[in-house]
Amino acid sequence: MKISTLSLLAAAALTLGACGNTTEQRIGGAAAGAGTGALVAGPVGAVVGGAAGAVAAPSVVRETRRATR
């Protein structure tokens, strides 16, 4: 059960990482979101948090860079 959840999460991270602005931003956001989601809601939270982190990461990085200039 845990192995299939981890493989699903890894596949989702790779898929979402390939469609972003930069791969590093998407994968980093997915990892942070998945870690946070796993702490809050377990395996389901990890999947949802990873997807949300991958989608939101480029805009967060962009705004952070603007704010520090």
C-alpha positions in Angstrom: 0.0 0.0 0.0 2.7 2.5 1.0 4.8 1.6 -2.1 1.9 2.2 -4.5 1.2 5.6 -2.8 4.8 6.6 -3.0 5.0 5.5 -6.7 1.8 7.5 -7.4 3.3 10.5 -5.7 6.5 10.2 -7.6 4.7 9.9 -11.0 2.5 12.9 -10.2 5.6 15.0 -9.3 7.4 14.0 -12.5 4.3 14.7 -14.6 3.6 18.1 -13.1 7.3 19.0 -13.1 7.5 18.5 -16.9 4.8 21.0 -17.6 6.0 24.0 -15.7 8.1 27.2 -16.1 11.2 25.6 -14.7 11.4 22.0 -13.6 13.2 23.0 -10.4 10.4 25.3 -9.3 7.7 22.7 -10.0 9.5 19.8 -8.3 10.5 21.9 -5.3 7.0 23.1 -4.9 5.6 19.7 -5.2 8.0 18.3 -2.6 7.2 21.1 -0.1 3.4 20.7 -0.7 3.6 16.9 -0.4 5.5 17.1 2.8 3.1 19.6 4.3 0.1 17.7 3.1 1.4 14.4 4.5 1.8 16.0 7.9 -1.6 17.4 7.9 -3.8 14.8 6.2 -1.7 11.7 5.6 -1.4 10.1 2.1 -4.3 11.9 0.6 -3.0 15.2 1.8 0.4 14.4 0.3 -1.1 13.9 -3.1 -3.2 17.0 -2.9 -0.4 19.1 -1.4 2.0 18.0 -4.0 -0.3 18.9 -6.8 -1.1 22.3 -5.2 2.6 23.0 -4.6 3.6 22.2 -8.1 0.9 24.5 -9.5 1.5 27.4 -7.2 5.4 27.3 -7.0 6.2 29.4 -10.1 3.9 32.3 -9.1 5.2 32.2 -5.5 8.8 32.3 -6.7 8.1 35.1 -9.1 6.4 37.3 -6.5 9.1 36.6 -4.0 11.8 37.7 -6.5 9.8 40.9 -7.2 9.4 41.7 -3.5 13.1 41.4 -2.8 14.2 43.7 -5.6 
